[in-house]
Amino acid sequence: MTRAGSSAAAIDAAHQRGDAALIGYLPVGFPTVETSIRAAEVLADAGVDVLELGFPYSDPGMDGPTIQRATVAALEHGTHLEDLLHAVDEISAHGLATVSMTYWNPIEWYGVERFARDFAAVGGAGLVTPDLPPEEGGEWERASDAHDLERIYLVAPSSPEHRLRLIAEHSRGWVYAASTMGVTGARTSVDDHARALVERTRAAGAERVCVGLGVSTGAQARDIAGYADGVIVGSALVRTLFEPDTDRALRELEHLAGELVAGVRGASRGTR
Protein backbone atom coordinates (compact mmCIF):
# COMPACT_ATOMS: atom_id res chain seq x y z
CA MET A 1 0.00 0.00 0.00
CA THR A 2 1.23 3.49 -0.86
CA ARG A 3 2.35 5.58 2.12
CA ALA A 4 -0.17 8.27 3.00
CA GLY A 5 0.41 11.94 2.21
CA SER A 6 -0.90 15.10 3.82
CA SER A 7 -4.16 15.31 5.71
CA ALA A 8 -5.17 18.29 3.56
CA ALA A 9 -4.86 16.11 0.45
CA ALA A 10 -7.01 13.43 2.12
CA ILE A 11 -9.66 16.03 2.97
CA ASP A 12 -9.64 17.33 -0.58
CA ALA A 13 -9.92 13.78 -1.96
CA ALA A 14 -13.00 13.21 0.19
CA HIS A 15 -14.60 16.35 -1.22
CA GLN A 16 -13.87 15.21 -4.75
CA ARG A 17 -15.89 12.06 -3.97
CA GLY A 18 -18.74 14.23 -2.69
CA ASP A 19 -18.02 13.37 0.95
CA ALA A 20 -16.92 15.35 3.94
CA ALA A 21 -13.73 13.99 5.47
CA LEU A 22 -13.89 11.83 8.57
CA ILE A 23 -11.05 12.37 11.03
CA GLY A 24 -10.71 9.81 13.80
CA TYR A 25 -8.81 10.36 17.05
CA LEU A 26 -6.99 7.60 18.93
CA PRO A 27 -4.32 7.85 21.64
CA VAL A 28 -1.08 6.03 20.89
CA GLY A 29 -0.29 3.43 23.53
CA PHE A 30 -3.87 2.59 24.54
CA PRO A 31 -4.49 -0.11 25.41
CA THR A 32 -1.01 -0.93 24.09
CA VAL A 33 1.13 0.60 21.37
CA GLU A 34 0.58 -2.32 19.02
CA THR A 35 -3.18 -2.43 19.64
CA SER A 36 -3.44 1.30 19.00
CA ILE A 37 -1.75 0.68 15.65
CA ARG A 38 -4.18 -2.15 14.90
CA ALA A 39 -7.07 0.14 15.83
CA ALA A 40 -5.81 2.80 13.45
CA GLU A 41 -5.63 0.24 10.66
CA VAL A 42 -9.24 -0.75 11.42
CA LEU A 43 -10.23 2.90 10.98
CA ALA A 44 -8.31 3.12 7.71
CA ASP A 45 -9.94 -0.02 6.34
CA ALA A 46 -13.38 1.27 7.40
CA GLY A 47 -12.90 4.39 5.28
CA VAL A 48 -11.71 7.01 7.78
CA ASP A 49 -9.79 9.68 5.87
CA VAL A 50 -7.38 11.06 8.48
CA LEU A 51 -6.10 9.86 11.84
CA GLU A 52 -5.45 12.28 14.67
CA LEU A 53 -3.06 10.27 16.84
CA GLY A 54 -2.90 11.65 20.35
CA PHE A 55 0.29 11.59 22.37
CA PRO A 56 -0.43 10.97 26.08
CA TYR A 57 0.35 13.81 28.44
CA SER A 58 0.24 14.02 32.22
CA ASP A 59 -1.90 17.18 32.32
CA PRO A 60 -4.28 16.99 29.34
CA GLY A 61 -6.26 20.17 29.95
CA MET A 62 -8.36 19.93 26.78
CA ASP A 63 -9.31 16.26 26.99
CA GLY A 64 -12.49 14.88 28.48
CA PRO A 65 -12.73 11.96 30.91
CA THR A 66 -12.71 9.14 28.37
CA ILE A 67 -9.54 10.31 26.64
CA GLN A 68 -7.95 11.22 29.97
CA ARG A 69 -8.48 7.66 31.24
CA ALA A 70 -6.96 6.26 28.07
CA THR A 71 -3.94 8.55 28.10
CA VAL A 72 -3.28 7.91 31.79
CA ALA A 73 -3.23 4.18 31.02
CA ALA A 74 -0.88 4.79 28.07
CA LEU A 75 1.48 6.77 30.31
CA GLU A 76 1.40 4.02 32.93
CA HIS A 77 2.51 1.61 30.21
CA GLY A 78 5.50 3.86 29.54
CA THR A 79 4.48 5.29 26.16
CA HIS A 80 7.22 7.55 24.74
CA LEU A 81 7.63 9.81 21.70
CA GLU A 82 9.59 6.99 20.07
CA ASP A 83 6.37 4.93 20.26
CA LEU A 84 4.50 7.74 18.55
CA LEU A 85 7.05 7.78 15.73
CA HIS A 86 6.85 3.99 15.40
CA ALA A 87 3.06 4.12 15.25
CA VAL A 88 3.01 6.91 12.66
CA ASP A 89 5.48 4.95 10.55
CA GLU A 90 3.21 1.88 10.58
CA ILE A 91 -0.05 3.77 10.10
CA SER A 92 1.11 6.04 7.30
CA ALA A 93 2.57 2.98 5.55
CA HIS A 94 -0.93 1.46 5.78
CA GLY A 95 -2.18 4.43 3.76
CA LEU A 96 -3.87 6.56 6.43
CA ALA A 97 -2.86 10.23 6.55
CA THR A 98 -1.79 10.84 10.15
CA VAL A 99 -1.43 13.98 12.21
CA SER A 100 -0.58 13.98 15.90
CA MET A 101 -2.41 15.90 18.60
CA THR A 102 0.16 16.74 21.25
CA TYR A 103 0.68 19.18 24.05
CA TRP A 104 3.81 21.19 23.53
CA ASN A 105 6.10 20.23 26.43
CA PRO A 106 7.05 16.80 25.02
CA ILE A 107 8.03 18.37 21.70
CA GLU A 108 10.21 20.98 23.41
CA TRP A 109 11.81 18.26 25.50
CA TYR A 110 12.57 16.17 22.37
CA GLY A 111 13.76 19.20 20.39
CA VAL A 112 11.48 21.01 17.94
CA GLU A 113 13.69 20.73 14.86
CA ARG A 114 14.64 17.14 15.70
CA PHE A 115 11.01 16.16 16.17
CA ALA A 116 9.90 17.81 12.92
CA ARG A 117 12.66 15.97 11.05
CA ASP A 118 11.90 12.59 12.62
CA PHE A 119 8.12 12.97 12.35
CA ALA A 120 8.32 13.85 8.66
CA ALA A 121 10.71 10.95 8.06
CA VAL A 122 8.10 8.40 9.20
CA GLY A 123 5.33 9.93 7.09
CA GLY A 124 3.65 12.17 9.66
CA ALA A 125 1.52 14.88 8.10
CA GLY A 126 1.56 17.53 10.86
CA LEU A 127 0.56 18.47 14.39
CA VAL A 128 -2.54 19.63 16.21
CA THR A 129 -1.18 21.81 19.04
CA PRO A 130 -3.96 22.73 21.51
CA ASP A 131 -1.70 24.61 23.94
CA LEU A 132 0.62 26.30 21.42
CA PRO A 133 -0.85 29.57 20.10
CA PRO A 134 0.53 31.16 16.92
CA GLU A 135 2.08 33.95 18.98
CA GLU A 136 4.40 31.38 20.58
CA GLY A 137 4.82 29.12 17.57
CA GLY A 138 7.77 30.71 15.77
CA GLU A 139 10.18 27.81 16.30
CA TRP A 140 7.55 25.25 15.32
CA GLU A 141 6.54 27.25 12.26
CA ARG A 142 10.13 27.40 11.03
CA ALA A 143 10.62 23.66 11.60
CA SER A 144 7.28 22.71 10.05
CA ASP A 145 8.00 24.84 6.99
CA ALA A 146 11.44 23.23 6.65
CA HIS A 147 9.97 19.71 6.77
CA ASP A 148 6.67 20.37 4.96
CA LEU A 149 4.47 19.58 7.96
CA GLU A 150 0.96 20.85 8.60
CA ARG A 151 0.21 23.25 11.47
CA ILE A 152 -3.27 22.80 12.86
CA TYR A 153 -4.30 25.50 15.32
CA LEU A 154 -7.59 25.59 17.19
CA VAL A 155 -10.44 28.10 17.19
CA ALA A 156 -13.42 28.24 19.54
CA PRO A 157 -16.83 29.96 19.51
CA SER A 158 -15.35 32.66 21.77
CA SER A 159 -12.52 33.48 19.32
CA PRO A 160 -12.78 37.13 18.13
CA GLU A 161 -12.40 37.97 14.47
CA HIS A 162 -8.81 39.19 14.76
CA ARG A 163 -7.82 35.88 16.35
CA LEU A 164 -9.55 33.88 13.63
CA ARG A 165 -7.58 35.84 11.04
CA LEU A 166 -4.32 35.21 12.92
CA ILE A 167 -4.96 31.48 13.15
CA ALA A 168 -6.04 31.22 9.51
CA GLU A 169 -2.86 33.00 8.46
CA HIS A 170 -0.54 30.78 10.49
CA SER A 171 -2.23 27.40 9.92
CA ARG A 172 -1.12 24.98 7.23
CA GLY A 173 -3.52 22.24 6.14
CA TRP A 174 -6.69 22.96 8.12
CA VAL A 175 -8.09 24.64 11.20
CA TYR A 176 -9.59 22.69 14.10
CA ALA A 177 -12.91 24.24 15.15
CA ALA A 178 -13.92 23.27 18.68
CA SER A 179 -17.70 23.08 18.44
CA THR A 180 -18.31 23.54 22.16
CA MET A 181 -16.55 25.39 24.91
CA GLY A 182 -14.56 23.31 27.35
CA VAL A 183 -13.07 19.83 27.13
CA THR A 184 -13.59 17.10 24.56
CA GLY A 185 -16.06 14.28 24.94
CA ALA A 186 -19.01 12.67 23.19
CA ARG A 187 -22.27 14.52 23.75
CA THR A 188 -25.89 13.82 22.88
CA SER A 189 -26.08 16.96 20.74
CA VAL A 190 -23.46 19.07 19.06
CA ASP A 191 -23.39 22.74 19.96
CA ASP A 192 -25.25 25.08 17.58
CA HIS A 193 -22.27 27.43 17.60
CA ALA A 194 -20.35 25.06 15.32
CA ARG A 195 -21.90 26.18 12.03
CA ALA A 196 -21.37 29.86 12.79
CA LEU A 197 -17.79 29.19 13.89
CA VAL A 198 -17.01 27.39 10.63
CA GLU A 199 -18.46 30.25 8.60
CA ARG A 200 -16.55 32.86 10.59
CA THR A 201 -13.29 30.93 10.32
CA ARG A 202 -13.66 30.54 6.56
CA ALA A 203 -14.45 34.24 6.24
CA ALA A 204 -11.23 34.93 8.14
CA GLY A 205 -9.26 33.14 5.43
CA ALA A 206 -9.07 29.47 6.45
CA GLU A 207 -9.04 27.13 3.46
CA ARG A 208 -10.32 24.06 5.35
CA VAL A 209 -12.19 23.94 8.67
CA CYS A 210 -12.88 20.68 10.51
CA VAL A 211 -15.19 20.36 13.52
CA GLY A 212 -14.58 18.28 16.62
CA LEU A 213 -15.45 18.00 20.30
CA GLY A 214 -18.67 16.11 20.80
CA VAL A 215 -19.47 13.98 17.74
CA SER A 216 -20.53 10.43 18.63
CA THR A 217 -23.06 9.22 16.03
CA GLY A 218 -23.44 8.95 12.29
CA ALA A 219 -26.38 11.35 12.39
CA GLN A 220 -24.28 14.02 14.13
CA ALA A 221 -21.48 13.43 11.64
CA ARG A 222 -23.88 13.92 8.72
CA ASP A 223 -25.21 17.16 10.18
CA ILE A 224 -21.73 18.63 10.57
CA ALA A 225 -20.60 17.26 7.20
CA GLY A 226 -23.15 19.54 5.56
CA TYR A 227 -21.14 22.64 6.42
CA ALA A 228 -17.65 21.61 7.60
CA ASP A 229 -14.76 20.26 5.57
CA GLY A 230 -14.19 17.44 8.02
CA VAL A 231 -15.77 15.84 11.07
CA ILE A 232 -13.50 14.86 13.99
CA VAL A 233 -14.53 11.99 16.29
CA GLY A 234 -12.52 11.06 19.35
CA SER A 235 -14.10 9.95 22.64
CA ALA A 236 -16.75 7.74 21.02
CA LEU A 237 -14.05 5.77 19.18
CA VAL A 238 -11.73 5.57 22.18
CA ARG A 239 -14.54 4.26 24.39
CA THR A 240 -14.75 1.05 22.35
CA LEU A 241 -11.15 0.20 23.27
CA PHE A 242 -11.95 -0.13 26.97
CA GLU A 243 -13.47 -3.52 26.15
CA PRO A 244 -10.96 -6.01 27.67
CA ASP A 245 -11.31 -8.49 24.79
CA THR A 246 -9.14 -6.90 22.09
CA ASP A 247 -10.80 -8.64 19.16
CA ARG A 248 -14.25 -7.66 20.39
CA ALA A 249 -13.06 -4.09 20.99
CA LEU A 250 -11.76 -3.82 17.44
CA ARG A 251 -15.05 -5.19 16.07
CA GLU A 252 -16.95 -2.54 18.04
CA LEU A 253 -14.55 0.10 16.75
CA GLU A 254 -15.07 -1.11 13.18
CA HIS A 255 -18.85 -1.00 13.57
CA LEU A 256 -18.86 2.56 14.93
CA ALA A 257 -16.37 3.72 12.29
CA GLY A 258 -18.64 2.26 9.60
CA GLU A 259 -21.61 4.19 10.99
CA LEU A 260 -19.62 7.43 11.04
CA VAL A 261 -18.25 6.89 7.53
CA ALA A 262 -21.79 6.31 6.27
CA GLY A 263 -22.76 9.58 7.93
CA VAL A 264 -20.26 11.69 5.98
CA ARG A 265 -20.74 9.89 2.64
CA GLY A 266 -22.32 12.13 0.05
CA ALA A 267 -22.68 14.90 2.62
CA SER A 268 -20.14 17.38 1.23
CA ARG A 269 -21.55 20.85 0.91
CA GLY A 270 -20.00 21.11 -2.55
CA THR A 271 -17.77 24.02 -3.47
CA ARG A 272 -15.74 25.08 -0.48
Disulfide bonds with the S-S distance in Angstrom:
none
